Amino acid sequence: MNETMEKYLAAFAAAVEAKDRKAIELLDAFSSHVYQDIYARANNTSGEEQAAWNDMLERVKVLIARMSNLKPQIW
């Protein structure tokens, strides 16, 4: 599952790097699901595995923040 999450994060990073607003809009709801899954795994593991999930959790937080900055603003 860790490899799958890495691929999801790579997709988020690619959309942010390309500043592709349509892709970011489509990935927005999915990013919430990915965050929740990684958060749960980080809290349900220990040791080295937990450290890896915590690192991934920090990456997804940064990517979601960058995605939110690039989304079209309502105001």
MIKOL-702105 format. One record per residue (C-alpha): residue in three letters; x, y, z. Coordinates in steps of 0.25 Angstrom, whole numbers, plus 2048, in hexadecimal, padded with zeros to 3 digits. Example, Ala and Ser with C-alpha at 12.3 -4.5 7.8 and 13.67 -1.06 7.14 Angstrom:
ALA8317EE81F
SER8377FC81D
This chain:
MET800800800
ASN80C809803
GLU80F8097F4
THR80180C7F0
MET8018187F9
GLU80F81D7F3
LYS80881C7E5
TYR7FD8257EA
LEU80682F7F0
ALA80E82F7E3
ALA8018327DC
PHE7FE83E7E6
ALA80C8437E4
ALA80C8427D5
ALA7FF84A7D5
VAL8048557DE
GLU8118567D6
ALA80A8577C9
LYS8008617D0
ASP7F58597C9
ARG7E985F7D0
LYS7DF8557C9
ALA7E784A7CE
ILE7E88507DC
GLU7D98527DC
LEU7D78437D9
LEU7E183F7E3
ASP7DC8487EE
ALA7D283E7F4
PHE7DB8327F2
SER7E68397FA
SER7DD83A806
HIS7DB82A805
VAL7EA828803
TYR7ED83180F
GLN7E382A818
ASP7E981C814
ILE7F8821817
TYR7F4827824
ALA7ED81A829
ARG7F9812825
ALA80381B82B
ASN7FB81A838
ASN7F980B838
THR807807836
SER81480883D
GLY82380983C
GLU82980B82E
GLU81C808827
GLN81681482F
ALA82181D82B
ALA81F81A81D
TRP81081D81D
ASN813829825
ASP81C82E81A
MET81282B810
LEU808832819
GLU81083F819
ARG81283E809
VAL80383D807
LYS800849810
VAL80A851808
LEU80484D7FB
ILE7F684F7FF
ALA7FA85D804
ARG8018607F7
MET7F485A7EF
SER7EB8647F7
ASN7F48707F3
LEU7F286C7E5
LYS7E38697E4
PRO7DA8737DE
GLN7D687D7E9
ILE7C78807EB
TRP7C988E7F0
